Amino acid sequence: MSWLIAAVFGLAIGLLISFLARPDRRNYIADAATGITGSLIGTWFFGNVLQLGGGITTNLSEISFLGTIWSIIGAAIFVGITQSAISMGEERAARGPAYYEEIRERNRERKEKR
């Protein structure tokens, strides 16, 4: 059951960060999937790999507070990483080919001066 709770918290965090980080361009399905993935990875990593308690179990009666905390932290970290990667890609795409042509021209001028 801990994996189900982790998925629910990941869904909520993915949608919340989607709303806060990019209000002009929302992709609810991708942000929800990213939050769920990060939540499950965080719970598994902190709880099962590092043995800090509250790992992912299949026992339906087990709900742990630490597992909930790990799912929130994992979702926030994973969504933050993906949001920053997306913004970096958009920044590069916004530059366009003229920007890169300008850089090539500067490099040519530097080589000619040598």
C-alpha positions in Angstrom: 0.0 0.0 0.0 2.9 2.3 0.5 3.5 2.4 -3.3 -0.1 3.5 -3.8 0.3 6.4 -1.3 3.6 7.3 -2.8 1.9 7.5 -6.2 -0.9 9.7 -4.9 1.5 12.1 -3.3 3.6 12.1 -6.4 0.6 13.0 -8.5 -0.3 15.8 -6.2 3.2 17.2 -6.2 3.6 16.9 -9.9 0.4 18.8 -10.5 1.3 21.4 -7.9 4.7 22.1 -9.3 3.3 22.2 -12.8 0.9 24.9 -11.6 3.6 26.9 -9.9 6.6 26.5 -12.2 5.0 26.9 -15.7 1.5 28.5 -15.4 1.5 29.5 -19.1 2.3 26.1 -20.4 0.9 23.2 -18.5 1.1 19.5 -19.4 -0.9 17.8 -16.7 -0.3 14.2 -17.8 3.5 14.6 -18.2 3.9 16.5 -14.9 1.7 14.0 -13.0 3.7 11.1 -14.5 6.9 12.8 -13.5 5.7 13.4 -10.0 4.6 9.8 -9.6 7.9 8.5 -10.9 9.9 10.7 -8.6 7.8 9.8 -5.7 8.2 6.0 -6.3 12.0 6.4 -6.9 12.4 8.6 -3.8 10.5 6.1 -1.6 12.4 3.2 -3.0 15.8 4.9 -2.8 15.5 6.4 0.7 13.5 3.6 2.2 14.8 0.5 0.6 18.3 1.3 -0.7 19.5 3.6 2.1 17.5 1.7 4.7 16.2 4.9 6.3 12.8 3.4 7.0 9.5 3.5 5.2 10.4 1.7 2.1 8.1 0.4 -0.6 6.2 -2.7 0.6 3.3 -4.7 -0.8 1.6 -5.2 2.6 -1.8 -3.5 2.2 -2.0 -2.7 5.9 1.3 -0.9 6.2 1.4 2.9 5.8 4.4 4.6 7.2 5.0 8.3 7.9 8.6 8.1 6.7 7.5 6.5 3.4 5.2 9.5 2.9 8.0 11.9 3.6 10.4 10.1 1.2 7.7 10.1 -1.5 7.3 13.9 -1.2 11.0 14.6 -1.2 11.6 12.2 -4.2 8.8 13.8 -6.2 10.0 17.3 -5.5 13.6 16.5 -6.5 12.6 14.6 -9.6 10.1 17.2 -10.8 12.7 20.0 -10.1 15.3 18.2 -12.2 13.0 17.7 -15.1 11.7 21.3 -14.9 15.2 22.7 -15.0 16.1 20.4 -17.9 13.0 21.5 -19.9 13.8 25.2 -19.3 17.4 24.7 -20.4 16.2 23.1 -23.6 13.7 25.8 -24.3 16.4 28.4 -23.8 18.6 26.8 -26.4 15.8 26.4 -28.8 14.8 30.1 -28.4 18.3 31.1 -29.5 17.9 29.8 -33.0 20.3 29.2 -35.8 21.3 32.9 -36.1 22.8 32.8 -32.6 25.0 29.8 -33.4 26.0 31.4 -36.7 27.2 34.4 -34.8 29.3 32.3 -32.5 30.9 30.5 -35.5 31.7 33.9 -37.1 33.4 35.1 -33.8 35.4 31.9 -33.7 36.5 32.4 -37.3 37.6 36.0 -36.5 39.6 34.8 -33.6 41.4 32.2 -35.7 42.2 34.7 -38.4 43.8 37.1 -35.8 46.2 34.4 -34.6 
